Amino acid sequence: MPAFQVLKGVRVLSLALNLPGPAALLRCRRMGATCTKLEPAGGDPMARYNAEAYATLHEGVTVHVADLKTPEGQKTLHRELAKTDVLLTSYRPSALTKLGLRWKDLHTRYPSLCQVAIVGAPGEGAEEPGHDLTYLAARGLVTGLELPATLYADMGGSLMASEAVLQAVLHRSERYTGSGDTHPVGKFIEVALSDAAAWAALPREWGLTRPEGAVGGAHAGYRVYPCKDGRVAVAALEPHFAQSLCAAAGVSVADMRAMLEPATREAIGAFLATQTRTQLDALAVEKDIPLHTMAG
């Protein structure tokens, strides 16, 4: 199903490289925005280390090359800014200043322009080096020596950035200056990847996903178990699902508190270990149990 074209007619210019900015731009394009991107002469690093990802992120985006440190590059930039509604950046504040892109200067020159600035951390932390991994680690989301399964802060930050574009456009439509005229007023919004990590970390901070939490492994119906030829992710958290799982496994429980007991986990695990993925897939359909089988 195509996304609701809420940004149809909105022009977004991106200077953001790597993942969060392009992912936010992709979402804006899917919401109907006309998207343009200026890349340095060396291109976006994403194009070099994962061409497939780069192609997906920039489908439908008009890409131009512009060295913003040169007069010609600045000319290209301001030609685009003159027809832009929202500017998307991912530079440190000091770098934006060097490029002549301080919000105060931009707002003076282009009063109706909005800017969404993606940074690593808010405030003074925006100048500090960091990456998805360090922001997740700071929030307790790196629990061992293995890397997280995906780039949670980057992708969460891209959602926050596309949300900020919507907020900025809404702000422009509601605020006007002048006497009797309808001149939209631009808005500056900062999006910090560390804040995205903090948002993703809330379930862990609340205790939900810690080992003793119901969705952290303590509940026998919400775990990953080995099966005969692979693994099975079981998500039978609600009582009726848990009852169906226990009935299928031949496990008797007096009440749902028993789902938090080690003996219940062991009994369900022993049953699942005897089942193949094919058997478990069929069981899920027959007994209405939320589970997903995986290769070992």
Contacts in CASP RR format, 6 or more apart in sequence:
PFRMAT RR
TARGET T0000
AUTHOR 0000-0000-0000
METHOD contacts of the structure
MODEL  1
MPAFQVLKGVRVLSLALNLPGPAALLRCRRMGATCTKLEPAGGDPMARYN
AEAYATLHEGVTVHVADLKTPEGQKTLHRELAKTDVLLTSYRPSALTKLG
LRWKDLHTRYPSLCQVAIVGAPGEGAEEPGHDLTYLAARGLVTGLELPAT
LYADMGGSLMASEAVLQAVLHRSERYTGSGDTHPVGKFIEVALSDAAAWA
ALPREWGLTRPEGAVGGAHAGYRVYPCKDGRVAVAALEPHFAQSLCAAAG
VSVADMRAMLEPATREAIGAFLATQTRTQLDALAVEKDIPLHTMAG
2 30 0 8 1.000
3 30 0 8 1.000
3 31 0 8 1.000
3 32 0 8 1.000
4 31 0 8 1.000
5 31 0 8 1.000
5 32 0 8 1.000
6 31 0 8 1.000
6 32 0 8 1.000
6 166 0 8 1.000
7 28 0 8 1.000
7 31 0 8 1.000
7 32 0 8 1.000
7 33 0 8 1.000
7 165 0 8 1.000
7 166 0 8 1.000
7 169 0 8 1.000
8 31 0 8 1.000
8 32 0 8 1.000
8 33 0 8 1.000
9 32 0 8 1.000
9 33 0 8 1.000
9 34 0 8 1.000
10 28 0 8 1.000
10 32 0 8 1.000
10 33 0 8 1.000
10 34 0 8 1.000
10 85 0 8 1.000
10 86 0 8 1.000
10 165 0 8 1.000
10 169 0 8 1.000
11 33 0 8 1.000
11 34 0 8 1.000
11 36 0 8 1.000
11 83 0 8 1.000
11 84 0 8 1.000
11 85 0 8 1.000
11 86 0 8 1.000
12 25 0 8 1.000
12 28 0 8 1.000
12 29 0 8 1.000
12 33 0 8 1.000
12 34 0 8 1.000
12 35 0 8 1.000
12 36 0 8 1.000
12 84 0 8 1.000
12 85 0 8 1.000
12 86 0 8 1.000
12 87 0 8 1.000
12 88 0 8 1.000
12 165 0 8 1.000
13 36 0 8 1.000
13 37 0 8 1.000
13 38 0 8 1.000
13 80 0 8 1.000
13 81 0 8 1.000
13 84 0 8 1.000
13 86 0 8 1.000
13 87 0 8 1.000
13 88 0 8 1.000
14 21 0 8 1.000
14 22 0 8 1.000
14 24 0 8 1.000
14 25 0 8 1.000
14 35 0 8 1.000
14 36 0 8 1.000
14 37 0 8 1.000
14 38 0 8 1.000
14 61 0 8 1.000
14 87 0 8 1.000
14 88 0 8 1.000
14 89 0 8 1.000
15 37 0 8 1.000
15 38 0 8 1.000
15 68 0 8 1.000
15 87 0 8 1.000
15 88 0 8 1.000
15 89 0 8 1.000
15 90 0 8 1.000
15 91 0 8 1.000
16 22 0 8 1.000
16 24 0 8 1.000
16 25 0 8 1.000
16 37 0 8 1.000
16 88 0 8 1.000
16 89 0 8 1.000
16 90 0 8 1.000
16 118 0 8 1.000
17 39 0 8 1.000
17 43 0 8 1.000
17 44 0 8 1.000
17 45 0 8 1.000
17 46 0 8 1.000
17 90 0 8 1.000
18 44 0 8 1.000
18 45 0 8 1.000
18 46 0 8 1.000
18 90 0 8 1.000
18 154 0 8 1.000
19 46 0 8 1.000
19 53 0 8 1.000
19 57 0 8 1.000
19 132 0 8 1.000
19 151 0 8 1.000
19 154 0 8 1.000
19 155 0 8 1.000
19 158 0 8 1.000
20 90 0 8 1.000
20 118 0 8 1.000
20 154 0 8 1.000
20 155 0 8 1.000
20 156 0 8 1.000
20 157 0 8 1.000
20 158 0 8 1.000
20 161 0 8 1.000
20 193 0 8 1.000
21 88 0 8 1.000
21 90 0 8 1.000
21 118 0 8 1.000
21 158 0 8 1.000
21 161 0 8 1.000
22 37 0 8 1.000
22 44 0 8 1.000
22 46 0 8 1.000
22 54 0 8 1.000
22 57 0 8 1.000
22 58 0 8 1.000
23 57 0 8 1.000
23 154 0 8 1.000
23 155 0 8 1.000
23 158 0 8 1.000
24 88 0 8 1.000
24 116 0 8 1.000
24 118 0 8 1.000
24 157 0 8 1.000
24 158 0 8 1.000
24 159 0 8 1.000
24 161 0 8 1.000
24 162 0 8 1.000
24 165 0 8 1.000
25 35 0 8 1.000
25 37 0 8 1.000
25 57 0 8 1.000
25 58 0 8 1.000
25 61 0 8 1.000
25 88 0 8 1.000
26 56 0 8 1.000
26 57 0 8 1.000
26 58 0 8 1.000
26 59 0 8 1.000
26 61 0 8 1.000
26 158 0 8 1.000
27 158 0 8 1.000
27 159 0 8 1.000
27 162 0 8 1.000
28 35 0 8 1.000
28 86 0 8 1.000
28 88 0 8 1.000
28 162 0 8 1.000
28 165 0 8 1.000
29 35 0 8 1.000
29 59 0 8 1.000
29 60 0 8 1.000
29 61 0 8 1.000
31 162 0 8 1.000
31 166 0 8 1.000
33 86 0 8 1.000
33 165 0 8 1.000
35 60 0 8 1.000
35 61 0 8 1.000
35 62 0 8 1.000
36 61 0 8 1.000
36 62 0 8 1.000
36 63 0 8 1.000
36 64 0 8 1.000
36 80 0 8 1.000
36 84 0 8 1.000
37 58 0 8 1.000
37 61 0 8 1.000
37 62 0 8 1.000
37 63 0 8 1.000
37 64 0 8 1.000
38 63 0 8 1.000
38 64 0 8 1.000
38 65 0 8 1.000
38 66 0 8 1.000
38 68 0 8 1.000
38 76 0 8 1.000
38 77 0 8 1.000
38 80 0 8 1.000
39 63 0 8 1.000
39 64 0 8 1.000
39 65 0 8 1.000
39 66 0 8 1.000
40 65 0 8 1.000
40 66 0 8 1.000
40 67 0 8 1.000
40 68 0 8 1.000
41 65 0 8 1.000
41 67 0 8 1.000
43 65 0 8 1.000
44 54 0 8 1.000
46 53 0 8 1.000
46 54 0 8 1.000
46 57 0 8 1.000
47 54 0 8 1.000
64 76 0 8 1.000
64 80 0 8 1.000
66 72 0 8 1.000
66 73 0 8 1.000
66 76 0 8 1.000
66 77 0 8 1.000
67 73 0 8 1.000
68 74 0 8 1.000
68 77 0 8 1.000
68 99 0 8 1.000
69 99 0 8 1.000
81 87 0 8 1.000
81 106 0 8 1.000
81 109 0 8 1.000
81 110 0 8 1.000
81 113 0 8 1.000
82 110 0 8 1.000
84 110 0 8 1.000
84 113 0 8 1.000
85 112 0 8 1.000
85 113 0 8 1.000
85 114 0 8 1.000
85 169 0 8 1.000
85 172 0 8 1.000
86 113 0 8 1.000
86 114 0 8 1.000
86 115 0 8 1.000
86 116 0 8 1.000
86 165 0 8 1.000
86 168 0 8 1.000
86 169 0 8 1.000
87 101 0 8 1.000
87 106 0 8 1.000
87 113 0 8 1.000
87 114 0 8 1.000
87 115 0 8 1.000
87 116 0 8 1.000
88 115 0 8 1.000
88 116 0 8 1.000
88 118 0 8 1.000
88 161 0 8 1.000
88 165 0 8 1.000
89 96 0 8 1.000
89 101 0 8 1.000
89 115 0 8 1.000
89 116 0 8 1.000
89 117 0 8 1.000
89 118 0 8 1.000
90 117 0 8 1.000
90 118 0 8 1.000
90 119 0 8 1.000
91 99 0 8 1.000
91 101 0 8 1.000
91 117 0 8 1.000
92 119 0 8 1.000
92 126 0 8 1.000
92 127 0 8 1.000
93 117 0 8 1.000
93 119 0 8 1.000
93 126 0 8 1.000
93 127 0 8 1.000
94 127 0 8 1.000
96 102 0 8 1.000
96 117 0 8 1.000
103 115 0 8 1.000
103 117 0 8 1.000
103 188 0 8 1.000
106 113 0 8 1.000
106 115 0 8 1.000
107 113 0 8 1.000
107 186 0 8 1.000
107 188 0 8 1.000
111 177 0 8 1.000
111 183 0 8 1.000
111 185 0 8 1.000
111 186 0 8 1.000
112 172 0 8 1.000
112 183 0 8 1.000
112 184 0 8 1.000
112 185 0 8 1.000
112 186 0 8 1.000
113 186 0 8 1.000
114 165 0 8 1.000
114 168 0 8 1.000
114 169 0 8 1.000
114 171 0 8 1.000
114 172 0 8 1.000
114 186 0 8 1.000
114 187 0 8 1.000
114 188 0 8 1.000
114 189 0 8 1.000
115 168 0 8 1.000
115 187 0 8 1.000
115 188 0 8 1.000
115 189 0 8 1.000
116 161 0 8 1.000
116 164 0 8 1.000
116 165 0 8 1.000
116 168 0 8 1.000
116 189 0 8 1.000
116 191 0 8 1.000
117 188 0 8 1.000
117 189 0 8 1.000
117 190 0 8 1.000
117 191 0 8 1.000
118 157 0 8 1.000
118 161 0 8 1.000
118 191 0 8 1.000
118 192 0 8 1.000
118 193 0 8 1.000
119 125 0 8 1.000
119 126 0 8 1.000
119 190 0 8 1.000
119 191 0 8 1.000
119 192 0 8 1.000
119 193 0 8 1.000
120 126 0 8 1.000
120 128 0 8 1.000
120 130 0 8 1.000
120 135 0 8 1.000
120 192 0 8 1.000
120 193 0 8 1.000
120 194 0 8 1.000
121 128 0 8 1.000
121 130 0 8 1.000
121 135 0 8 1.000
121 192 0 8 1.000
121 193 0 8 1.000
121 194 0 8 1.000
121 195 0 8 1.000
122 190 0 8 1.000
122 192 0 8 1.000
122 194 0 8 1.000
122 195 0 8 1.000
123 190 0 8 1.000
126 190 0 8 1.000
126 192 0 8 1.000
132 148 0 8 1.000
132 151 0 8 1.000
132 152 0 8 1.000
132 153 0 8 1.000
132 154 0 8 1.000
132 193 0 8 1.000
132 197 0 8 1.000
133 142 0 8 1.000
133 147 0 8 1.000
133 148 0 8 1.000
135 153 0 8 1.000
135 193 0 8 1.000
135 194 0 8 1.000
135 196 0 8 1.000
135 197 0 8 1.000
136 142 0 8 1.000
136 148 0 8 1.000
136 152 0 8 1.000
136 153 0 8 1.000
136 197 0 8 1.000
136 200 0 8 1.000
136 201 0 8 1.000
138 194 0 8 1.000
138 197 0 8 1.000
139 197 0 8 1.000
139 198 0 8 1.000
139 200 0 8 1.000
139 201 0 8 1.000
139 204 0 8 1.000
139 205 0 8 1.000
140 201 0 8 1.000
140 204 0 8 1.000
141 148 0 8 1.000
141 152 0 8 1.000
141 197 0 8 1.000
141 200 0 8 1.000
141 201 0 8 1.000
141 204 0 8 1.000
142 148 0 8 1.000
152 196 0 8 1.000
152 197 0 8 1.000
152 200 0 8 1.000
153 193 0 8 1.000
153 194 0 8 1.000
153 196 0 8 1.000
153 197 0 8 1.000
153 200 0 8 1.000
154 193 0 8 1.000
154 196 0 8 1.000
156 196 0 8 1.000
156 199 0 8 1.000
156 200 0 8 1.000
157 191 0 8 1.000
157 193 0 8 1.000
157 195 0 8 1.000
157 196 0 8 1.000
159 196 0 8 1.000
160 191 0 8 1.000
160 195 0 8 1.000
160 196 0 8 1.000
160 199 0 8 1.000
161 191 0 8 1.000
164 189 0 8 1.000
164 191 0 8 1.000
167 187 0 8 1.000
167 189 0 8 1.000
168 186 0 8 1.000
168 187 0 8 1.000
168 189 0 8 1.000
171 185 0 8 1.000
171 186 0 8 1.000
171 187 0 8 1.000
172 184 0 8 1.000
172 185 0 8 1.000
172 186 0 8 1.000
172 187 0 8 1.000
173 184 0 8 1.000
175 184 0 8 1.000
175 185 0 8 1.000
175 186 0 8 1.000
175 187 0 8 1.000
176 182 0 8 1.000
176 183 0 8 1.000
176 184 0 8 1.000
176 185 0 8 1.000
177 183 0 8 1.000
177 185 0 8 1.000
203 209 0 8 1.000
203 215 0 8 1.000
204 210 0 8 1.000
207 213 0 8 1.000
208 214 0 8 1.000
208 215 0 8 1.000
208 216 0 8 1.000
209 215 0 8 1.000
209 216 0 8 1.000
210 216 0 8 1.000
211 217 0 8 1.000
211 218 0 8 1.000
212 218 0 8 1.000
213 219 0 8 1.000
214 222 0 8 1.000
214 237 0 8 1.000
214 260 0 8 1.000
215 222 0 8 1.000
215 237 0 8 1.000
216 222 0 8 1.000
217 223 0 8 1.000
218 260 0 8 1.000
219 237 0 8 1.000
219 242 0 8 1.000
219 259 0 8 1.000
219 260 0 8 1.000
220 242 0 8 1.000
220 259 0 8 1.000
220 260 0 8 1.000
220 261 0 8 1.000
220 264 0 8 1.000
220 265 0 8 1.000
220 268 0 8 1.000
221 234 0 8 1.000
221 235 0 8 1.000
221 236 0 8 1.000
221 237 0 8 1.000
221 241 0 8 1.000
221 242 0 8 1.000
221 245 0 8 1.000
221 259 0 8 1.000
221 268 0 8 1.000
222 234 0 8 1.000
222 235 0 8 1.000
222 236 0 8 1.000
222 237 0 8 1.000
223 233 0 8 1.000
223 234 0 8 1.000
223 265 0 8 1.000
224 231 0 8 1.000
224 232 0 8 1.000
224 233 0 8 1.000
224 234 0 8 1.000
225 231 0 8 1.000
225 232 0 8 1.000
225 234 0 8 1.000
225 268 0 8 1.000
225 269 0 8 1.000
225 272 0 8 1.000
225 273 0 8 1.000
226 232 0 8 1.000
226 269 0 8 1.000
226 272 0 8 1.000
226 273 0 8 1.000
226 296 0 8 1.000
227 272 0 8 1.000
227 273 0 8 1.000
227 275 0 8 1.000
227 276 0 8 1.000
227 277 0 8 1.000
227 280 0 8 1.000
227 293 0 8 1.000
228 273 0 8 1.000
228 274 0 8 1.000
228 275 0 8 1.000
228 276 0 8 1.000
228 277 0 8 1.000
228 279 0 8 1.000
229 276 0 8 1.000
229 277 0 8 1.000
229 296 0 8 1.000
230 277 0 8 1.000
230 293 0 8 1.000
230 294 0 8 1.000
230 295 0 8 1.000
230 296 0 8 1.000
231 293 0 8 1.000
231 294 0 8 1.000
231 295 0 8 1.000
231 296 0 8 1.000
232 272 0 8 1.000
232 275 0 8 1.000
232 277 0 8 1.000
232 280 0 8 1.000
232 291 0 8 1.000
232 292 0 8 1.000
232 293 0 8 1.000
232 294 0 8 1.000
233 291 0 8 1.000
233 292 0 8 1.000
233 293 0 8 1.000
233 294 0 8 1.000
234 245 0 8 1.000
234 268 0 8 1.000
234 272 0 8 1.000
234 289 0 8 1.000
234 290 0 8 1.000
234 291 0 8 1.000
235 241 0 8 1.000
235 290 0 8 1.000
235 291 0 8 1.000
235 292 0 8 1.000
236 242 0 8 1.000
236 244 0 8 1.000
236 245 0 8 1.000
236 289 0 8 1.000
236 290 0 8 1.000
236 291 0 8 1.000
239 256 0 8 1.000
241 288 0 8 1.000
241 289 0 8 1.000
241 290 0 8 1.000
242 253 0 8 1.000
242 256 0 8 1.000
242 259 0 8 1.000
243 253 0 8 1.000
244 287 0 8 1.000
244 288 0 8 1.000
244 289 0 8 1.000
245 268 0 8 1.000
245 287 0 8 1.000
245 289 0 8 1.000
246 252 0 8 1.000
246 253 0 8 1.000
246 264 0 8 1.000
246 268 0 8 1.000
247 287 0 8 1.000
248 271 0 8 1.000
248 283 0 8 1.000
248 287 0 8 1.000
248 289 0 8 1.000
249 267 0 8 1.000
249 268 0 8 1.000
249 269 0 8 1.000
249 271 0 8 1.000
249 272 0 8 1.000
250 267 0 8 1.000
250 271 0 8 1.000
251 264 0 8 1.000
251 267 0 8 1.000
251 268 0 8 1.000
251 271 0 8 1.000
253 259 0 8 1.000
253 264 0 8 1.000
258 264 0 8 1.000
272 280 0 8 1.000
275 283 0 8 1.000
277 293 0 8 1.000
277 294 0 8 1.000
280 291 0 8 1.000
280 293 0 8 1.000
281 293 0 8 1.000
283 289 0 8 1.000
283 291 0 8 1.000
284 290 0 8 1.000
284 291 0 8 1.000
END
